[in-house]
Amino acid sequence: MGLSITGAVAAACNDDMNCKSSWTTITADQKQEIFAYAEDYKAFMDKARTELSFVTEAIKIAEANGFKPLKDDSPMTPGAKYYDNNRDRAISLIVIGEDDFTTGFHVVGAHIDSPRLELKNVPLYGKGEYALFQTNYHGGMKRHQWTNIPLAIMGRVDKKDGTTVQINIGMDENDPIFMIPEVSPHTDRGYGNKTVASHLTAEDMDPIVAHIPGPNGDDVSNQVEAFLKTTYGISRGDLVSAELALVPAMKSRDMGFDRSMIAAYGQDDRLAGYANVRAILEIDRPNKTAIAHLVDNEEVGNVNNTGAKSQYFSNLISRLIEAKMGDDMRETYVRRALSNSRMISIDVNPGINPMRPSAWEPLNAPRLGYGVNLKLYGRGFNANSEYIAYIRKTLDDADVPWQTATYKVGTAGGGTIGGEFARQDMNVIDFGVPVLSIHTPYAVSDKVDVWNLYRACHAFFDR
């Protein structure tokens, strides 16, 4: 796959900070490549709707490209390719480099969870001759945006006998869907005066899942329980040990007459996760060992043993060093390797929205179509200036267009996983691409930005 933009357009305009839309600098062949990449991306996104399904799909792609499961005795030969599955909810892809591990790793990190609704552990109940599911929410959302849209149920149910039942209902066109119905305008007297935030409480976000009562007028929820038992062999009690999510069932689609954009659920941050995976698949024998690190639970604070606050990553580095050094391994080697490592934490962020451009200060606002954006937060949260310079050179040498992103002072905010790795003494910078309608059921990205983020990851791994 080609990785260059004609001439040194990106590097030149980034020197005077006067760049144009990336669409104006590409060739016809590159446009064809961008659109082909977008088709692969959309197909992946329609399968990888949760972190569980992302890991499943990533393993399929990795194994098809020569990656093998990491074992304690895996040879640390330059060019060797491994993956490590962290509890089915996070994953790391690794390509062993030429340099000694203590000189550091090149890591690209992203999170693979997205805002969604989750079923409570005892979810099923009847109300007004309907069966509904009680839900909780994962990540920030505007609740009204999750009503009146088709929802799919995805996830797993783990039973006491050690078996696991996979659930995926609503994505196939022949499946039923689920929905949280809104009050119609004919019957909303009194509701219309409420603010958007108070119109629906978090406890109101319960989808209808069935309506036909039992033969003797039995509660509809009992019919659902019987269906789950007959179809999947699971009981109400089994739902206590389940991880089931309600996600938008709309397929990823091209947007606009020119098909320049992609509308899809979960682009925060599986857009970055996919770019990360695609880039490392093409790395053969890097100088620094390359790691594509994908984690869970960023939307709720990087928690649990599959989130960025876990000790999993430092344990992974320990395993790699021990596999290479055996009994000569020392804990100081791990600390030294982390301190010498460079990391890019990639995550999308809001781009300038034509409906509300005043939310941004234009000089430092990311625009769709202008390339990856370096997130410079200020107030001590920036990467240090020498590391920013290193990243600028990496992108410019590969002719990857970039821009800066700084929130309007005191009016917006948001972080990602980078801070958790900076605490481990790693050199870390946040960047990503701008997206419209983040944290909604259907966000919008620009195809040329999605492609350029993949190219940015590739350039960093290949440094």
C-alpha positions in Angstrom: 0.0 0.0 0.0 1.4 3.4 -1.0 2.4 5.7 1.8 3.5 9.0 0.2 1.8 12.2 -0.7 3.1 14.0 -3.9 6.3 15.9 -3.2 6.8 17.5 0.2 3.4 19.3 0.4 2.6 18.3 3.9 6.1 19.2 5.3 6.2 22.5 3.5 2.8 23.8 4.6 3.4 22.6 8.2 6.5 24.8 8.4 4.5 28.0 7.8 1.3 26.5 9.3 -0.7 27.4 6.3 -2.0 24.1 5.0 -4.9 23.4 2.8 -7.3 20.4 2.8 -5.5 17.2 2.2 -8.0 16.4 -0.6 -6.3 19.1 -2.7 -2.8 17.5 -2.5 -3.5 13.8 -3.3 -3.2 12.1 -6.7 -6.0 10.1 -8.4 -4.2 6.8 -7.3 -4.1 8.0 -3.7 -7.7 8.9 -3.8 -8.5 5.4 -5.0 -6.3 4.0 -2.1 -8.1 6.2 0.4 -11.5 5.0 -0.7 -10.4 1.3 -0.6 -9.0 1.8 2.9 -12.4 3.3 3.9 -14.2 0.2 2.7 -12.1 -2.1 4.8 -12.6 0.3 7.7 -16.3 0.3 7.4 -16.5 -3.5 7.1 -14.4 -3.8 10.3 -16.5 -1.3 12.2 -19.7 -3.1 11.4 -18.3 -6.2 13.1 -16.3 -4.6 16.0 -19.0 -2.8 17.9 -17.7 -3.5 21.4 -14.2 -4.2 22.8 -15.1 -7.9 22.9 -15.9 -8.0 19.2 -12.9 -5.7 18.4 -10.5 -8.2 20.0 -12.1 -11.1 18.2 -11.8 -9.4 14.8 -8.2 -8.1 15.5 -7.0 -11.6 16.3 -8.5 -12.9 13.0 -6.6 -10.1 11.1 -3.4 -10.6 13.1 -3.3 -14.4 12.6 -4.0 -14.0 8.9 -0.9 -11.7 8.7 1.5 -14.0 10.5 1.1 -12.9 14.1 1.1 -15.7 16.8 0.1 -15.8 20.4 2.9 -14.6 22.7 4.2 -17.3 25.0 6.8 -17.3 27.8 9.3 -19.0 25.5 8.5 -17.1 22.3 11.8 -16.3 20.5 12.6 -12.6 20.5 14.0 -12.7 17.0 13.9 -9.4 15.1 10.9 -9.5 12.8 8.9 -12.0 14.9 5.3 -11.0 15.3 3.1 -11.8 18.3 -0.2 -10.8 19.9 -1.2 -11.0 23.5 -4.9 -11.2 24.4 -5.7 -9.5 27.7 -8.9 -11.2 28.9 -10.7 -10.9 25.5 -11.2 -7.1 26.1 -7.8 -5.7 25.3 -5.0 -6.8 23.0 -1.4 -5.9 22.1 0.2 -6.6 18.8 4.0 -6.8 18.8 6.8 -6.8 16.1 10.2 -7.5 17.6 12.8 -4.9 16.6 16.6 -4.9 16.0 17.5 -2.7 19.0 17.9 -4.0 22.6 14.7 -3.7 24.6 16.3 -1.5 27.2 16.7 1.2 24.5 12.9 1.5 24.6 9.9 0.6 22.5 7.7 2.4 20.0 4.1 2.1 21.3 0.9 3.3 19.7 -2.0 3.1 22.1 -5.7 3.5 21.7 -8.9 2.6 23.5 -11.5 0.3 21.9 -14.5 1.0 24.1 -17.2 3.5 23.1 -20.2 5.1 24.8 -23.1 2.6 25.0 -25.8 1.2 27.1 -25.2 -1.8 29.3 -27.7 -4.3 30.7 -27.9 -4.3 34.5 -27.2 -7.6 36.1 -30.9 -8.2 36.8 -32.2 -6.5 33.7 -35.5 -8.1 32.7 -38.8 -6.7 33.9 -42.4 -6.1 32.8 -44.2 -2.7 32.5 -47.4 -1.8 30.8 -47.7 -5.1 29.0 -44.2 -4.8 27.6 -40.9 -6.5 28.5 -38.0 -4.1 29.0 -34.4 -4.2 30.0 -32.9 -2.1 32.8 -29.7 -0.4 31.6 -26.8 1.5 32.8 -24.5 3.8 30.6 -20.9 3.5 29.7 -19.2 6.8 28.8 -20.6 10.2 28.3 -23.7 10.6 26.2 -26.6 12.9 25.5 -29.5 10.6 26.5 -32.1 11.8 24.0 -29.8 10.9 21.1 -30.2 7.2 22.1 -34.0 7.1 21.7 -35.9 6.1 18.5 -32.9 4.4 16.9 -32.4 0.7 16.2 -30.3 -1.0 18.9 -28.5 -4.4 18.8 -27.6 -6.5 21.8 -24.0 -7.9 21.8 -21.8 -9.5 24.4 -21.3 -12.7 26.3 -23.0 -14.7 29.1 -20.7 -16.7 31.4 -22.4 -19.6 33.1 -21.5 -21.4 36.4 -20.5 -24.5 34.5 -17.6 -22.6 32.8 -19.3 -22.3 29.4 -19.8 -19.0 27.6 -22.7 -18.0 25.4 -22.1 -15.4 22.7 -25.0 -13.0 22.0 -25.3 -10.9 18.8 -28.9 -9.8 18.0 -29.8 -6.9 15.8 -26.9 -6.4 13.3 -28.1 -8.9 10.7 -30.8 -7.5 8.5 -33.0 -10.5 9.4 -32.6 -10.0 13.2 -35.1 -8.1 15.3 -33.9 -4.8 16.8 -34.6 -3.1 20.1 -35.6 0.5 20.8 -36.2 3.1 23.5 -39.4 4.8 22.3 -39.7 8.6 22.8 -43.0 10.3 23.7 -44.8 11.5 20.5 -45.3 15.2 20.0 -49.1 14.6 20.3 -48.8 13.5 23.9 -45.8 15.4 25.2 -47.6 18.3 27.0 -45.4 19.2 29.9 -42.4 17.4 28.5 -41.6 20.1 25.9 -40.8 22.6 28.6 -38.0 20.5 30.1 -34.4 21.1 29.2 -32.8 18.5 27.0 -30.7 17.2 30.0 -33.7 16.6 32.2 -36.1 15.3 29.5 -34.9 11.7 30.1 -33.2 10.5 33.2 -30.6 7.7 33.1 -33.2 5.3 34.6 -35.5 6.1 31.6 -33.1 4.5 29.1 -34.8 1.1 29.0 -35.5 -0.5 25.6 -38.6 -2.5 24.8 -37.6 -6.1 24.1 -41.0 -8.0 23.7 -44.7 -7.4 23.7 -46.6 -10.7 23.3 -48.0 -12.0 26.7 -48.2 -15.6 27.7 -51.2 -17.8 26.7 -52.9 -17.1 30.0 -52.1 -13.4 30.1 -48.8 -14.2 31.8 -46.3 -11.3 32.2 -44.4 -10.6 28.9 -41.1 -10.7 30.8 -41.7 -14.4 31.6 -42.0 -15.0 27.8 -38.6 -13.4 27.3 -37.1 -15.6 30.1 -38.6 -18.7 28.4 -37.1 -17.6 25.0 -33.7 -17.0 26.5 -33.8 -20.5 28.1 -34.9 -22.3 25.0 -32.8 -20.4 22.5 -29.5 -19.8 24.4 -29.8 -22.1 27.5 -29.5 -19.1 29.9 -31.6 -18.2 32.9 -32.3 -14.9 34.6 -29.6 -15.9 37.1 -27.1 -16.3 34.3 -27.5 -12.7 33.3 -25.8 -11.7 36.6 -22.5 -13.0 35.1 -23.1 -11.4 31.7 -21.6 -8.5 29.8 -24.3 -7.4 27.4 -24.3 -4.0 25.6 -26.9 -2.2 23.6 -25.2 -0.5 20.6 -26.6 1.3 17.6 -27.6 -1.2 14.8 -27.0 1.2 11.9 -24.4 0.1 9.4 -21.5 2.3 8.5 -22.2 4.5 5.5 -20.6 6.9 3.1 -21.8 10.5 3.7 -22.1 13.3 1.2 -22.5 13.5 -2.6 -18.8 13.1 -2.9 -18.6 10.2 -0.5 -15.8 12.0 1.3 -17.0 11.2 4.8 -17.9 8.1 6.9 -20.9 8.0 9.3 -20.5 5.1 11.8 -21.0 4.2 15.4 -18.0 3.8 17.6 -15.5 6.0 15.8 -14.4 7.2 19.2 -12.1 5.4 19.4 -12.2 2.3 17.2 -11.2 4.6 14.3 -7.8 4.9 16.0 -7.8 1.3 17.1 -8.2 0.1 13.5 -5.6 2.5 12.1 -3.2 1.1 14.8 -3.8 -2.5 13.9 -3.6 -1.9 10.1 -0.3 0.0 10.5 1.5 -2.6 12.6 0.5 -5.4 10.2 2.8 -3.9 7.6 5.8 -3.5 9.9 8.4 -6.2 9.2 11.7 -5.6 11.0 11.7 -2.2 12.8 14.6 -0.7 14.7 12.6 -0.3 18.0 10.2 -3.1 18.9 6.7 -1.9 17.8 3.7 -2.4 20.0 0.1 -1.6 19.0 -1.6 -1.5 22.4 -5.4 -1.5 22.5 -7.2 -1.1 25.9 -10.7 -1.0 27.4 -12.6 1.3 29.7 -11.2 4.7 28.7 -14.7 6.1 28.5 -15.1 5.4 32.3 -11.7 6.3 33.6 -9.2 3.7 32.3 -10.3 1.3 35.1 -10.2 -2.4 35.7 -7.4 -4.9 34.6 -8.1 -4.3 30.9 -7.9 -0.5 31.2 -4.9 1.8 30.9 -4.4 2.1 34.7 -3.8 -1.6 35.0 -0.2 -2.9 35.5 -0.8 -5.1 32.4 1.5 -3.0 30.1 4.5 -3.0 32.4 3.9 -6.7 33.0 4.0 -7.2 29.2 7.3 -5.4 28.9 8.6 -7.6 31.7 7.6 -10.7 29.9 9.3 -9.6 26.7 12.5 -8.8 28.5 12.4 -12.0 30.4 11.8 -14.0 27.3 14.9 -12.5 25.8 17.2 -12.5 28.8 16.0 -15.4 30.9 17.6 -15.5 34.4 19.7 -12.4 33.6 16.5 -10.3 33.6 16.3 -7.5 36.3 13.5 -5.2 37.2 15.7 -2.2 36.5 15.8 -3.3 32.8 12.0 -2.9 32.8 12.2 0.6 34.3 14.9 1.6 31.9 12.9 0.3 28.9 9.8 2.2 29.9 11.8 5.4 30.5 13.4 5.1 27.0 10.1 4.3 25.2 8.2 6.6 23.0 4.4 6.4 22.8 1.6 8.0 20.7 -1.8 7.9 22.4 -4.2 8.2 19.5 -7.8 9.2 20.1 -10.3 11.2 18.1 -11.6 14.6 19.2 -14.3 17.1 18.1 -13.6 18.9 14.8 -15.0 22.3 13.9 -18.8 21.7 13.5 -20.5 24.1 11.0 -23.5 24.2 13.3 -21.5 25.6 16.1 -18.1 26.9 15.0 -17.9 29.3 18.0 -17.1 26.4 20.3 -13.5 26.5 19.0 -10.8 29.2 18.8 -10.2 28.8 15.1 -6.4 29.3 15.1 -5.9 26.1 17.1 -9.0 24.1 16.0 -8.9 20.9 14.1 -10.7 20.7 10.8 -11.9 17.6 9.0 -9.7 16.9 6.0 -6.6 18.6 7.3 -4.8 15.6 8.7 -3.9 14.2 12.1 -4.1 16.7 15.0 -1.5 17.0 17.7 -3.4 17.6 21.0 -1.7 20.4 22.9 -3.8 21.0 26.1 -1.6 23.4 27.9 -1.4 23.7 31.7 1.3 21.0 32.0 -0.6 18.4 30.0 1.4 18.8 26.8 4.2 16.4 25.8 7.5 18.2 26.3 8.7 20.4 23.4 11.6 18.1 22.3 9.2 15.1 21.9 6.7 17.3 20.0 9.6 18.2 17.7 10.5 14.5 17.2 6.8 13.8 16.3 6.7 16.7 13.9 9.8 15.4 12.1 8.4 11.9 12.0 5.2 13.1 10.3 7.0 15.6 8.0 9.5 13.0 6.9 6.6 10.7 5.9 4.7 13.6 4.3 1.8 13.1 6.7 -0.3 16.3 7.1 -0.9 17.4 10.6 -2.6 20.2 12.5 -2.9 21.3 16.2 -5.9 20.9 18.5 -6.3 23.0 21.7 -9.6 23.3 23.3 -11.0 26.8 23.9 -9.7 27.9 27.3 -12.0 27.0 30.2 -14.9 25.8 28.0 -14.1 22.2 27.0 -11.9 19.3 27.9 -11.2 15.7 27.5 -8.3 13.3 27.9 -7.4 9.8 26.8 -5.0 7.0 27.9 -1.8 8.9 27.5 -1.5 10.2 31.0 -1.5 6.7 32.4 1.6 5.8 30.5 3.4 9.1 31.2 3.1 8.1 34.8 5.3 5.1 34.0 8.0 7.6 32.8 7.4 7.1 29.1 7.5 9.9 26.5 3.9 10.3 25.4 2.0 12.6 23.1 -1.8 12.6 22.4 -3.0 12.9 18.8 -5.8 11.7 16.6 -8.1 13.0 14.0 -11.1 15.4 14.2 -14.6 13.8 14.1 -18.1 15.4 14.2 -20.8 14.2 16.6 -18.5 12.4 18.9 -20.3 10.3 21.6 -23.4 10.1 19.5 -24.8 6.9 18.0 -23.6 8.0 14.6 -20.3 10.0 14.3 -18.7 11.5 11.2 -15.1 11.2 10.1 -13.3 12.3 6.9 -11.8 9.4 4.8 -8.6 11.2 4.1 -8.0 11.8 7.8 -8.7 8.1 8.6 -6.2 7.1 6.0 -3.6 9.7 7.2 -3.9 8.5 10.8 -3.0 5.0 9.6 0.0 6.5 7.7 1.1 8.4 10.9 1.1 5.2 12.9 3.1 3.4 10.2 5.7 6.2 10.1 6.1 6.1 13.9 6.5 2.3 14.0 8.9 2.4 11.1 11.2 5.1 12.6 
